[in-house]
Amino acid sequence: MNYGYQAIDYRRAAVDERASFILRTYTHLFGAVLLFAIIEIGLFQSGMAASIAQSMLGVSWLWVLGGFMVVSWLASRLAYSATSTAAQYAGLGGFVLAEAIIFVPLLVIANAVAPGVIQSAALVTLLGFSGLTAIAFKTRKDFSFLGGILRWSFVVVLLLIVAGVVFGFQLGTFFSVAMVGLAGAAILYDTSNVIHHFPTDRHVGAALQLFASVALMFWYVLTLLMSLKRD
C-alpha cells in the first residue's frame, strides 16, 4: 500500500477545503458590506436617518461610540462561539443591521459638514483593508499573537470612553488615529485566523468577524477625515 499518495491526497483535500472556506468567507463579507450599504441608502432615502440621528444625538456622543464598541465586541464573540449555520446567519444579519443604525448619526453629520468625505473614507478603508489582506496572504504569517494585544486594547478603549462620559472630555484626533491603527491590527488578526485557524464550517462567523473589523476601520477613518476637514 502506498501511504505516500494517500498523504498527498489528504493534504490536497485539506488545502482545497480551506480554499473553498476562504472563498465563501469573502463572498459573505462582500454580501454583508452590500447589505450595510443598502440599509443605509434605504434609511436616508426614506427620511428615517434624520429621525434616528436626532434621537441618538440627544445623548452623549461617547455613549454612541461606546455602543459601537460593545456591539463590535459581541459580534466577535459570536463569530467564535456560534456553531450552527442558522445562528451564524442570524448573528451576521443582526450585526449588520445594528451597525447600520449606529452609523446613522455619524453619516448624517459627515454628509452635512463635509460633503464627499463618506466616499473618501470608504475608499481609504477599502485600500487599507486590501493592503492588509494582501500582506496576510502574501506572507502567510500567523498573526494570532495579536489576539491578546487586541483584547486588552479594546478594554482600555472602553475605559477611556467611560472616563470621557463621566468626566466630560473629548477623545480627540489622536484617539481616532490610534483606533485606525487598532482596526488595522484587527484586520490582520482576523485575516490570519481565516487563513490558518477558523473552522471551515464557520465561514459566516468568519465573515462577521471581518465585517466588524472593516466597520471599525471605516468608522474611525471617517471620524479622522471629518476632523481634518474641520481643521
N, C-alpha and C positions, 0 to 999 in steps of 0.2 A: 504493500500500500504506500502511495506517495503522499506523505504528510506535508511535504513542501508545497505542493499545489493546493492542498486544502487550506493551508495557512494563507497563501496568496489570495485565494478566493474569498476567504473570510475577511482579510484586511480590505480587499476591494469592495466587498459588500458594506463594510463599516464606513468606508470613505464615501461611497455612493449615498448611504443613508444620511450621513452628516451633510453632504452637499444638498440633498433634497430638503433637509430640515432648514438649512440656511436660506435656500430659495423661498420656501414657504414663509419663513420668518420675515424676510424683507418685503415679500408681497403683502403680508398682513400689515406691516409697518406703513407701506405706501397707502394701503386702504384706510388705516387709522388717520393718517395725515389728511387724506382726501375727505374723510368723514368730518374731521375737525373743521376744515375749510368750508364744507357745505353747511354745517351747522352755523358757523359764524356769518356766512353770507345770508342765510335764512333769517337769523336774528336781526341783522342790520336792515335787510330789505323790508322786513315786517314791522319795523319800528320798535320791536321788543328790546333791542340792545340799549336804547336810551333809557327805558324804564328800569332795566336791570342795573345799568351803570349808576343811575340816580339812587337806587335803593342801597347798592353796595358801597357807594362813596359816602353814604350817610354815616358810616362808621370809619374808624381809623384805617388808613390805607395799609398800615402794618398788619392789621387783622386779616385783610385780604391776602397780603403776602404770606402770612403765617398759614392761612388756609391752603394756599397753593402748595407750600412746602409739605404740609401734613398729607394732603391728597397724593402728592408725588411719592411720599414715603409709604403710604398704604398701598399704592399701586405696585411699588417694588416688592413689598412683602407678598402681595397676592400673586405676582408673577412667579415667585419661587414656591409658594405653598399650594396653589391650585393644581390639582391632579386631573380632574375631569375636563374634557374639552368644553363642555357647556359652561362650567364655572369660569374657564379662561375667557370665553367669548363674552360672558356677562361682565366680567371684570374689565375687559378691554373696552366694550361699548360704554359701560358706566363711567369709566375713567375719561374717555374722550369727551363725553357729554359734560362731565364735571369740569374738565379743563376748559372746554369751550365757554362755559358760563363764567368761570373765574377770570378768564382772559378778557371778557367783555369790557369792564371799565378801563383797563389798560389800553385796549384797542380804540375805544371811544376817545380817550384823552389824546392818544397818539394821532388819531385822524384829525382832531381839532387843532392841536398846537403845532404839529409838524407833518403836514400832508406829504405822503410819499415815503415816510420813514418806515411804515409797516412793510412795504415791499423791499426796502433796503435791508431791514432786519431779517426778513425771510431769506433773502439772497445770501447774506453773511452767514446765517445759520446753516443753509444748505452747503455752502462752501466749507464751513468748519466741520460739519458732520461728514462730508465726503472725504475731506483730507484726513480726519482722524480714523475713519473706516479704512481708508487705503493704507494707513500706517499699520493698523492692526492686522489686516490681511497680508500685507507685504512682508512684515517682519515675522508674523506668526508667533509673536511673543505673548506669553501668558501674563496678562495684567491683573490677575486675581489678587495680587498683593495690595492693590489699590482699595480693596473692599473695606478693610479696617479703617483706612485713612478717610474714606468717603463717609462711613458711618459716624465717626467722631466729628468730622467736619460738619455734617448736617445737624448734629446735636448742638454744636457751637453756634451754627447759624440760627437755629430755633431759639436758643438762649438770647442771642443778640436781638432777634425780632421781639421777643417778650420784653427784654430790657428797654427796647425802643418804645414799646407801647406803654410800659409802666412809667418811664422817666421822660417820655416825650421828646426824644431826639431822633433825627433823621439818620439813616444809614449811609447815604451819600453815594457819590460816583465810584469811589474806590471799592465799596462793597459790591457794586454791580460788576466791576472788573474782576474781582475775586470770584464772584459767582459764575461768571462766564468761564473762567479757568476751571472751577469745580465741575461745571457741567461738561466741559471737555474731558476731564478725567473720568467722569461717569460714563460718557460715551465710549471711551477706550475700554473701560472695565466691562461694560455691557457687551460690546462687540467681541472682546476676548472670551467672555462666557459663552456667547453664541457659537464661536469657532471651536472652543475646547470643552466646555463643561455642561451646557444646558442639555437636559434630557431631550432626545429627538422627538418625543411625543408632546412637547410643550412649546410648539412654535408660536402659538397665540400668546402665551405668557411671555415668551422672549420678545415678541413684537411690542407688547405692553411695556416691558422694561425699557426697550429702546425708545419708544414714543415718549415715556416720562422724561428721559434724559434730553431728547430733542426739544420737548416743550420747555424744559428748564433753561436750555441754552437760548431758545427763541425769546423767552420772557426777559432774560437779563441783557441780551443783545439789544432788544427793543428799548428797554429801560435806559441802557447806556447811550444809545444813539439819540434818544429823546433828550437826555441830559446834555449831551454835547451840542445838539442843535440849539437848545435854550441858551447855552453859554456863548 
